[in-house]
Amino acid sequence: MKPELRRILTAVAALLVTGMAIFSIWRAQTAPRGLNQALHRGLGERLAEEVAAEVGTSAELVVVTLERGTSDVLDVQVEAFHRHLQRWPGLRVVRTDTIDGDKGDKYGPGTGLSARRWQRLVEKEPGAQAIVSFLGTPDPEDLPAKTSTVGRPRLIAVSRSPKELAALIERGLLARALVPRFSFPAPGPETPRTPAEWFDNRFQVVSAASVAAK
């Protein structure tokens, strides 16, 4: 190898090592302290998988979340969801409905989506196959008793509580929800390591099939 080429390759390698070191420091400084990154990546990835299982690998999606920077948890979940969704190029997010950060005290991960916002999204995006909510589901009592599900996007959500989900599923207003685990023992190893193992350890999926099985 010529000395000049060797010097160039050595310089490039040094730049790459320096760049990786800077990136590692940046990640360490900007990562939310005390946040279980693997757990919330696992939730975001599993949500993408449930969307693909529900609507297939070619569909238009609407995502509902908080303004970036409002919730460290949501930032990790949403980023993992979008990254994992790239496995299915036919699944396209055509609209992201972002709630202002100043409402972060009212809305949070899985806390509840207002019935008015859900209905407005359904009306604005009639061609979408699914509404993916990181903010939970609407209260069934706030929805008209005879709300039609014909031609409406399917709702797939992350929810803190499973207590109202059965009513939404039975009315055909909710397809699937990811909720904190309430069935034990949890599958997988006792000490989870991967994002998927963390999800199975702490969360589970509620669907029409699981409700009917009870």
Secondary structure, DSSP 8 states (H G I E B T S, - for coil): --HHHHHHHHHHHHHHHHHHHHHHHHHHHHS-TT--HHHHHHHHHHHHHHHHHHH-SSEEEEEEEE-TTS-HHHHHHHHHHHHHHTT-TTEEEEEEEEE-GGGTTT--TTS---HHHHHHHHHH-TT-SEEEESS----GGGS-TT---TT--EEEEE-S--TTHHHHHHTTS-SEEEEE--SSS-SS-SS--SHHHHHHHHEEEEEHHHHHT-
